[in-house]
Amino acid sequence: GRGTAGLVLSDLFARGDAPKIAALLEGPPGRSGPRLVNFVDAAGDPFTVRAVVETSAGGLVLAGVRIVEDEGRLGNELVRLNNELVAADRESARRGRELERALAELRRHRDALEELVAERSAELVRANAELARAARLKDEFLASVSHELRTPLAAILGMATLLRDGAHGDLPPEALRDAEVIEASGRKLLGLVNDLLSVARIDAGKVTARRRPCRLADVGAAATRGIGRAAAEKDLAVSLSVDPPELVVETDEDLLAQLLGCLLDNAVKFTPDGGRIGVEIVGDRAAGAARIAVRDTGIGIAPGNLDRLFETFVQLDGRTERSYGGTGLGLALVRRRAALLVGTMEVTSEAGKGSRFTLSLPWEAPAGAAVAAVLPR
């Protein structure tokens, strides 16, 4: 601040001008004690400085300086500050009450949510138990019905075969055709019953894979021979290739034969007359897998239907009068059998051009040469 002489105290102290500082503080050099000096600040408001100045041989020493403001103005300032503090306390208390209400509401919602979660969890547990019970009852029902159906079917097929073979004498041509129809229908129904029973047994965990060394060329040859008659009726060319020829994997041969037979039956069913069906078996040593692919030049599958392809009882042709028979169990069984074999299924298809189903099985063996053969029609 500036004193009555218009000098800045900090400047005087910086220069060590003891006489001027002493004169300004109304005390001669060499004396010490409190002094009161009136000042005016930059805004024109008066204030008082209480100073203690001491002098010694080494120069002037400022022992202490304190500003004493106008008591009235200081009182007003204290009142204002006190009012602000009171207002701040009230605001803090108000916000504290709001916070308490918010916390109480939050606790209430939390308790309600916990109660709701507990109720939903209990409902889910009950629903899961009910679903498990329903699934078990379904499997038991299918197994029971399938078993009860197979017994009379076996008798029907046996009698139809005897009639067809002339065990009771030669039949007239019309009666012979009727016997053949009975036998064909019975075998179709038996296939459906067997599929239902297989689905029920696999889902019930009653089917396990029994792995042993399996020569894939033999499995492929047997599967392609199995469709020979049906393929010949539609003038289909069937090919088989194996690379390496002696490719052997540890797997369940029966499950693999059933899976491959189902894929080939579908290929025959959905391939127009004069088309082609191929089985390609390749050992991929780098990937540690043996890949068995069944390809055809059939009607193909629309991209939007690929995700539903392996679902149980799903028929992509859902019209009342379908062009192709079936119950939607074949590919569902393919997926289940692939899982039992610790394999994976992939399918690529293009509508109107054909499909390719590929089963990948774990395999470790040296690579070999390829062999291909086209089976006679």
TISE-759919 format. One record per residue (C-alpha): residue in three letters; y, x, z. Coordinates in steps of 0.001 Angstrom, whole numbers, plus 500000, padded with zeros to 6 digits. Layout:
ALAYXZ;...
END
This chain:
GLY500000500000500000;ARG503633500957499841;GLY505729501476502931;THR509371500733503548;ALA510293503989501864;GLY508460502919498752;LEU505951505777499053;VAL502210505454498675;LEU500416506682501788;SER497382507901499852;ASP499645510094497722;LEU501298511629500760;PHE497963512387502375;ALA496701513874499151;ARG499693516296499111;GLY499446516908502864;ASP503177516065503266;ALA503199515797507063;PRO506991515356507567;LYS507215512411505225;ILE504089510773506632;ALA505389511231510174;ALA508833509882509232;LEU507223506949507434;LEU505157506132510524;GLU508332506389512708;GLY507098509337514681;PRO508162512978514581;PRO505589515688513763;GLY503592516976516672;ARG503333513630518475;SER500325511333518408;GLY499705507751519343;PRO499628504328517680;ARG502490503398515395;LEU503253500065513771;VAL504715500128510299;ASN505693497092508270;PHE504656496974504603;VAL504882494552501715;ASP501889494209499330;ALA502065493869495556;ALA502282490095495823;GLY505270490320498168;ASP503402489302501306;PRO504260491318504454;PHE501566493068506526;THR501519495630509345;VAL499715498964509574;ARG498627500317512976;ALA498151504038512634;VAL497181506919514892;VAL498403510246513555;GLU497846513636515110;THR499271516992514086;SER497901520404514785;ALA498319523950513641;GLY496093523176510696;GLY498205520288509512;LEU498358516497509817;VAL495200514531510761;LEU494958510764510281;ALA492951509588513281;GLY492759505921512326;VAL494503503237510298;ARG494056499460510658;ILE495758496661508809;VAL496978493813510938;GLU497698490764508828;ASP499883487896509659;GLU498122485917512392;GLY498917482575510835;ARG497621483523507464;LEU494550485112509072;GLY493908481935511060;ASN494173479787507946;GLU491781482107506164;LEU489354481914509056;VAL489546478115509030;ARG488928478054505307;LEU485979480405505623;ASN484592478362508504;ASN484895475159506459;GLU483091476833503589;LEU480338477964505938;VAL480008474449507366;ALA479836473009503845;ALA477276475656502857;ASP475199474792505923;ARG475309471113505038;GLU474331471858501419;SER471539474106502616;ALA470293471413504977;ARG470441468807502188;ARG468503471036499829;GLY466043471812502597;ARG465410468082503081;GLU464991467647499303;LEU462582470574499247;GLU460593469076502113;ARG460388465747500263;ALA459329467553497071;LEU456674469513498947;ALA455395466355500600;GLU455226464629497197;LEU453468467671495749;ARG450932467628498579;ARG450351463927498025;HIS449750464454494307;ARG447502467427495058;ASP445420465380497487;ALA445195462532494977;LEU444172464962492226;GLU441518466554494422;GLU440157463118495244;LEU440151462159491558;VAL438426465423490574;ALA435797464856493260;GLU435189461312492005;ARG434952462446488364;SER432662465324489316;ALA430378462948491158;GLU430393460612488146;LEU429547463516485835;VAL426688464578488089;ARG425343461032488073;ALA425795460742484306;ASN424070464076483694;ALA421186463053485917;GLU420930459749484070;LEU421037461514480695;ALA418345463941481796;ARG416206461032482987;ALA416791459138479724;ALA415913462225477688;ARG412753462739479703;LEU411761459091479266;LYS412485459323475542;ASP410307462408475173;GLU407517460807477182;PHE407798457614475125;LEU407730459470471809;ALA404794461582472913;SER402902458503474107;VAL403667456418471024;SER402909459295468697;HIS399567459882470362;GLU398696456181470235;LEU399660455998466554;ARG397690459049465501;THR394367457628466674;PRO394367454490464459;LEU395979456444461636;ALA393130458915461666;ALA390703456007461329;ILE392702454467458479;LEU392840457736456605;GLY389162458379457153;MET388158454963455824;ALA390525455244452857;THR389034458620451979;LEU385503457238452192;LEU386416454328449925;ARG388118456633447434;ASP385128458978447358;GLY382678456090446777;ALA380823456352450086;HIS380087452605449872;GLY379584452507446172;ASP381879452917443202;LEU385062450902443405;PRO386664449074440542;PRO389723450944439141;GLU392186448608440861;ALA390426448941444219;LEU390338452724443804;ARG394089452786443216;ASP394581450628446296;ALA392515453057448352;GLU394609455958447076;VAL397815454111448007;ILE396434453425451488;GLU395543457088451919;ALA398910458349450617;SER400857455931452820;GLY398727456820455826;ARG399318460546455339;LYS403063459925455001;LEU403062457936458232;LEU400972460618459924;GLY403532463222458873;LEU406305461129460446;VAL404310460724463657;ASN403640464468463768;ASP407364465201463317;LEU408294462816466124;LEU405695464384468373;SER406917467898467496;VAL410536467024468307;ALA409528465476471620;ARG407314468417472613;ILE409913471057471665;ASP412732469238473473;ALA410495468865476531;GLY409908472629476545;LYS406180472250475877;VAL406191474486472786;THR406450478261473091;ALA406247480943470430;ARG403154483134470531;ARG404202486332468821;ARG401832488637467057;PRO402051490858463949;CYS402557488650460899;ARG402498489746457260;LEU405315487768455644;ALA403904488067452121;ASP400836486085453223;VAL402953483393454881;GLY405150483093451787;ALA402173482890449427;ALA400484480189451516;ALA403705478155451714;THR404324478284447959;ARG400704477296447264;GLY401199474338449583;ILE403820472815447262;GLY401975473714444074;ARG400783470201443240;ALA404114468506444041;ALA406023471172442075;ALA403706470794439091;GLU404303467033439013;LYS408045467715438579;ASP407570470742436292;LEU409265473063438795;ALA409014476856438524;VAL408215478434441914;SER408702482166442552;LEU408028484482445478;SER409466487968446076;VAL408832490280449029;ASP410628493569449730;PRO408865495603451072;PRO405492494091450079;GLU403862495008453404;LEU406686493588455520;VAL405306492750458981;VAL407195491151461871;GLU406285490105465396;THR406496486314465301;ASP404577483051465662;GLU402863482613462295;ASP402128478896462778;LEU405728478001463653;LEU407005480130460781;ALA404607478457458315;GLN405719475005459496;LEU409390475962459149;LEU408938477436455681;GLY406807474493454556;CYS409540472050455613;LEU412192473954453667;LEU409999474043450561;ASP409167470324450836;ASN412895469577450907;ALA413468471876447929;VAL410831469986445913;LYS412241466618446998;PHE415848467355446057;THR415316469441442885;PRO415319467514439589;ASP412457467854437122;GLY412353471200435347;GLY414298473008438077;ARG413538476216439949;ILE412544477032443518;GLY412363480549444925;VAL411286482218448144;GLU412891485611448788;ILE411701487757451710;VAL413716490913452366;GLY413659493428455199;ASP417144494609456154;ARG416527497772458151;ALA420230498444458795;ALA420677494993460328;GLY417269495075462037;ALA416345491735460478;ALA413853490199458080;ARG415457487469455958;ILE413426484620454472;ALA415435482572451979;VAL414452479372450166;ARG416675478600447192;ASP416622475743444695;THR418563474322441781;GLY418688470864443331;ILE421446468376444007;GLY423167470587446592;ILE425136469555449647;ALA428824468688449913;PRO430804471119452155;GLY431769468307454517;ASN428110467564455299;LEU426963471079456159;ASP427872470754459851;ARG425682467644460214;LEU422744469029458286;PHE420549470049461244;GLU421239467043463478;THR418344464813464523;PHE417822461572462532;VAL420762462388460233;GLN420363461348456603;LEU423171462484454350;ASP422199459721451923;GLY422800456796454273;ARG422603453944451777;THR420231451027452345;GLU418308451939449192;ARG418266455704449245;SER417268457806446285;TYR415332460174448565;GLY413000459309451420;GLY412870460883454840;THR413830460245458428;GLY416239463113459113;LEU413754465014461259;GLY412800467837458885;LEU415837470086459193;ALA416223469201462862;LEU412738470651463362;VAL413686473673461237;ARG416546474476463592;ARG414386474011466702;ARG411580476183465326;ALA414053478877464301;ALA415345478953467877;LEU411791479281469211;LEU411288482249466870;VAL414524483850468164;GLY415908483473464655;THR419065482119463090;MET419511479691460201;GLU422214479929457555;VAL422816477603454636;THR424978477913451555;SER425190475121449024;GLU427212473729446187;ALA427006470099445158;GLY425218469730441837;LYS424068473369441697;GLY421586473856444525;SER421159475213448045;ARG419968478332449840;PHE418501478248453357;THR418050481642455059;LEU416090482383458220;SER416791485752459885;LEU414159487205462241;PRO414283490405464325;TRP412501493292462514;GLU412077497044462681;ALA410150498795459902;PRO410615501318457075;ALA411964500023453783;GLY409728499606450706;ALA409696498448447125;ALA410058494870445960;VAL407408492770444282;ALA408030489465442475;ALA405687486941441003;VAL406079483539439343;LEU403353481151440376;PRO401644479062437669;ARG402811475500437335;
END
